[in-house]
Amino acid sequence: MVLSDDERRTLENWVRRRSTAQGLAQRARIVLACADGGSNVAVAARLRIDRRTVARWRGRFLELRLDGLTDDPRPGVPRSITDAQVEDIVVRTLEEVPGGSTHWSKRELARKVGISATSVQQIWRAFGLQPWRTETFKVSPDPLPVPKIRDVVGLYLNPPRNAVVFSADEKPQIQALERTAPVLPMLPGVPERRSFDYQRHGTTDLLAALNIATGKVISKLSAQHTATDFRDFLDQIDQAVEPGLEVHVICDNLSTHKAPAVRRWLLAHPRFVLHFTPTYSSWINQVERWFAEIQRRCLDRGVFCSLEDLTTALQEWIKLWNDSARPFKWTKTPDQIIDSICRYCARISRPAY
């Protein structure tokens, strides 16, 4: 089998290109291996396929060249939806809304263009359109977001020596909720069931500081989270950290973190340094990821008949976490984060049409 330069170049592109269908890429590998002088049996052993597959595509290529490697037209009813109708559906979905509604449903759009709702759904799926979904976003109005991002992420990726780095925040208003009826346990084929209504037995606030190196958490439960409570929490962190180590604490821009009482405490404890995240950027504070864990694994499905039950459950869960603590791994560099924010700002700054 002899290949022209153009044929070899095309076959090699099919093999390398990620978007090539796997079947076509395998056929290209078969032809290239055959062109190198291998027999059907040798090529089959090398590519770990059946020798009859090699013989089939060798013959197809010798007969039709590159056209012989593509799939034959499949049998069945011809398409009933034209390309113009597909384009019309996509354009309407992206640029129009039905009267009195905020977005299209598949049945509304199907009635409008005169095809079935199933066809509209298939077209939406093919183009990745989901008009029923919406997401929220918030761009930080902080006047200095870039240096703050570099400061915080720098502590994650390259923490200073002879220092401990904590990611700290408050989880306020944790409710002690008791369901109005007993929870029905899970059975085979039946999920756990609980009543939608509840009785509330009070709230508590959780202050937490996540050690980014070990994953262990220093916590404090309080009836509120004032500046005095945060100052006392810093005292608790100070007692837990070995003397002689610097302490870097990442926190948000809550007013209690910058109150005079906290500033006076920091002056008296020079080894402590507070690092503030950009405004409305809680996603950069690692302790928020830990709050998501405690919410999902302890609070969402918990039943607490009193505030004491809630407090006990939180303390027990935190103890279990610390017994097998693991740190969260931060992977994004400051430049990657800043570039992503810039791309998003450019996108939302353009006109809609």
Secondary structure, 3 states (H helix, E strand, C coil): CCCCHHHHHHHHHHHHCCCCCHHHHHHHHHHHHHHCCCCHHHHHHHHCCCHHHHHHHHHHHHHHHHHHHCCCCCCCCCCCCCHHHHHHHHHHHHHCCCCCCCCCCHHHHHHHHCCCHHHHHHHHHHHCCCCCCCCCCCCCCCCCHHHHHHHHHHHHHCCCCCEEEEEEEEEEEEEEEEECCCCECCECCECCECCCCEEEEEEEEEEEEEECCCCCEEEEEECCCCHHHHHHHHHHHHHHCCCCCEEEEEECCCHHHHCHHHHHHHHHCCCEEEEECCCCCHHHCCHHHHHHHHHHHHHCCCCCCCHHHHHHHHHHHHHHHHHCCCCCCCCCCHHHHHHHHHHHHHHHHCCCC
